[in-house]
Amino acid sequence: MLELKELYPRGISKACRIFKTSRSSLSYQSVKDDKVLMDELSQLSKDHPREGFWKFYYRMRNAGHHFNHKRVHRVYVQMGLSIRRKAKKRLVARVKDPLEVPQSFTQTWSIDFMSDVLSNGRSFRSFNVIDDYNREVLFIETDYSLKSSRVIYILRHLVNKYGKPTKVRMDNGPEFVAKLAQEWSQMKTSFFIIFNQGNQRKMPTLSDSTKLTADMY
């Protein structure tokens, strides 16, 4: 519009009608004074450098300033206070195999952790190993802390007792899977696969697992 005004100074009314724009808007100058708002944003950016727009806005509202959030955002961007968003770390894609019913005993095991709290408020964990063929609980290890070395010891004990499984299913994070697979890599017989989170079977509760173990022994 400004270019048309310079090229055709006498035809500005016609240009405004074509673009459906008011002539008064061409010469409009904002009378708003953003000095107070800019001072507030500058002070907040110094006191709270890790906070963003909405934090600043609510802090000013709590302090008694009734600035419109659109105005605050305009000045906030104009001052270049936008904080760079942290990119989410992308984990390695995990292979999700569908659950299959094993054809024989000691073909596929499922391992998982469960936790609970004692009457005194102290939490403990249990490591459970279940055979997928008949849902038999092979082992339950309970303690206040269970390290990966202890898990490896239990798995080796079960291999010596029942034989070597073809697959070991688990639903823990990739870091735990990598560490566990690395420490157990010397066996070179089984490999770990991840549960498909949308179709995984529910592990038994702690009371159910204890009852099954009592029936076994």
Phi, psi and omega in degrees: 000321178294325178293320177295325179294325178285321181285318183233078183297333181273344182256025183290329179294319178295321179295322178293324178292323180294315181273001179054052181236141178284141180293330181293334180288340181291323182256015182286134176236129182294137180256004181287140178252111182264014183296317181296318179294319180294322178295319179295316179294322179296319180291320179294323179294331177281320182284328183226075185292340184265002179263158184250199188299309186293326176297315178297318182298313181290330176294319179291323177295319178292334179279352177107001178273126182256060177277142175289140184295331177292319178294318179297319180293322179298313179290324179299315179289322180298325179279353178072038182265004183298133180268137179291130180288140178282128179284137179288139178285124180273122178279161180295134182298130182263138180283120182253106178266142177292152180288136180232144178281120180296154182268347182206169179289147180061036174260317180222130176249152173240129179239146181198161177251145172228154181225155178204176183234136178282173181295336179273003178093357181274133182271152176218165182233158176226138177255123187241138177236124183232138175276130185285345183289309181237012179059030178281134177280111183279326183197145173226118177249126184236133177193173178287332179215134180235111180271166181295328179296325178289323176297319178297319179298319180294317180296319177296320178298318180290326178294319179292332184271316186249344185109177186266124178283158177280322181225152174231117183265143178205158181239022179276175184292165182294332179294316179294320180298316182295317181292317181294318180293325180292318181287335180259010185290339182292340178286324174054039181235324184242158175228154186264140175230158185257141174298142166284113190300334182277343186234012185289149176278149182282130177287151180293157178287169182296323179291320178297318181295320179295321180295319179295320179295321178295324178292328182290320186251000000 
